[in-house]
Each structure stands twice: as C-alpha cells, then as structure tokens.
C-alpha cells in the first residue's frame, strides 16, 4: 500500500502522514526540505527525474508499504503555479508508475489560510495552489484520490476519514 499525502504548505500534511504511519504501522518518508530551500539554485525537476523515478521503479520491484509526505504531485502543481519549467515526460512516467502500484493520494486543503506564514511561499499563492491541486485530480491516472478538507484541524476525524478511504480499496 502506497499513500501519498499532498497539499499546499500549511495544510496539515506532515502531521497527518506521521499520525497515519503510527496508526497503521506503515513506514513514513518525508522528502527533504533542504534541497528546496533555495529554489533559484536547485532544479526541482531533478527530484522527479532521479528520486521519484527511482522510487516508483523500486516499489514496482520490491513491494513495500509506504506513506509519502509529498511526492511528484508537488512538482506538477508548484511548477505550474510558479511557472517553473517542468519535465512533463518524467511526471507522466512517475504518475503512471504510481497508478500501476494502485497508490492512494490524499489531497489536503483548507478553506482558509488566515494565519499562514512561510519563508518561501506567499499566502497570496495559496488559492492558486489549492486550485491546481484540484486540477491535478483531473490530470493524474491514479484512481484512488481523497480530497480532504483539513480546515477544522481535527486530527482524529481526518485519520478516520483516511483509514476509511484506504479500507474501501482493501
């Protein structure tokens, strides 16, 4: 079982992914932030080309359950919102790979980001990011997608929703 927890910054992804990992006893992996801290100096396409491609190939050959805190949807969404060059061929390859693995994607979004502060992403960009995550659902070949409203920050309720979503496909 592969679960990719996605969404814009400050949507509760990390809290949910870690709590889900503990609840269902599946390993958790968070893509490192350090390479992304200087977007001007780091080509984020390389993550998709080398890390994501490798991971999807690895998981296809060595079946492993895993909870991912972000993955290739971030590159698809953020690349379009911030008009960064993306390698669509790499994104399609990774998307098809995760679709064949029957991955689950949990898209976390909030109705409001009033108290949002971040060093990299301006709060004004959040509505566009949320909209692009909704567009991602129409682009991806992954069929198991849960759009989860995390506005109320009720962790237990959200975990129950994710567990029910996962169980639906068991």
N, C-alpha and C positions, 0 to 999 in steps of 0.2 A: 504494500500500500504506500503510495506516494501522496503527500498532502503539501501543496504549495500555498502558503499564506501570503497574500498580496494586498496591496493598497497603498494609498499615498502616505507620506510621512505623518506621524501622529495619529494613525487610525487604530492603533492597538495591536498591530501585527505581532510584535515580539512578545508581548505579554500573553497573547492568545496562543502563539506557537509553542512557547515554553510550557504553559499550563497544559496544553493538549498533549505534548510529549510526556509530561509527568503522569497525566491521567490514563493514557492508553499505552504507556511504556514503549514508545517508538522514538528512536534517536532523533535529535533536533540538530539542525545545522543552519547557522546564520551566515550569509555571505559577508565577508569582512568589509567594514566601512572604510578602513584606511585608504585603499586604492581610490575610493571615490571622493575623498575629501578635497582633492584639487582637481575638479572636473576639467579645467583647462589643460592640465599637464597629463591627464590619463585618458587613454582611448577606451571608453567603456565598451565599445564593440568587441574588444579583445576578450572580455569576460564571456560574452556569448560564444565567440569563436572557439575559445580554448576550454574554459571552465564548464560552461553549460553543455557544449557538445560532448566533452569527455564524460560528464556526469550522466547524461542520458544514455550514452553508449555503455557505460559501466553498469548502470542499473538494468539495462536490457540483458546483459550477460551474467550479472551477479545479482539476482533478485534480492532486494533489500527494502525493508520498510523505512521510510524517512519522512520527516517533517522539515520542509524548507521554509525559512524565513526570508522571503523574496526569491526571485529567480528571473527567468527570461522575460516574463510579462513587464517587469520594471523597465527593461531596456526598450521594449516596444512602446510603452506608454510615455515614459520620460523623454525618449528620443523624439517622439512626435510633438509633445507639448513644448519642449525647449528647442525644437528644430535642429537637433543634433543629427548628424549622418548616422544612419543605422544600416546594418547589413541584413537586409530582409531575407536573403537566402539562408543565413545562419539561423535567424529567428524561426523561419519556416521549418528547417531541419529539426531544431530543438522542440518546437511545438508538435510536430508530427511524432517525434520520439516519445514525448510525454503522453500524447494521445494514445499511442500504441501500448504504453505502460498502464493505461487506464488511471492516470493521475487524477486527483481531486484538486481543484483550485478553490480556495476560499478568498473572495474579494471583500476586504474590509473597507468600509467607507463610513464617514459620519455626515450627518445633515448639516453640522456647523463645526467650524474650526476656530471659534472665537478666541480661545486662549492659546492658539497655536503660536509658537516661536521656534525658529530654526536658523542655524547659521548659513545653510545652503539654499533652502527653498523659501521663497517669499510667500506669505499667506495668500496673496492675490493669485498665485498659481494654482492653489488647491482646487477651485471649482473646475478648471480645465483638466487637471489630473483625474478628478473623480469622473468627469465625462469621458475621458479617454479610457479609463478602466472599464466603463460600461461599453464602449466601442470595442474593446479587446474581446469581450464576450461574443461579439458577432464575428470576429476575425479568427479566433482560435479553433482548432479542431478538437480540443479537449471538450468532452461532453459533460463531465461532472463538475459543475461550477455552482458554488453557493455565493450569492450576493448577500453579505451580512452587514446590517446596519449596526455599527458599534457606538452609536451616539450615547446610549444610556450607560455605557461602561460597566454593565453588569456582567462580569466575567463568568459567573456560574451559568447564567442564562445563555450566553454566547457559546460556551463549551457544550452545553446540552444541544444547542442547535447544530453545532458542527458534528457532534457524535451521532445525532440522528441522521444527518446528511450522509455520513460515512456508512452507517449501518444500512441505509437504504440500498446501497450497492454491494453489500456483503453477500 
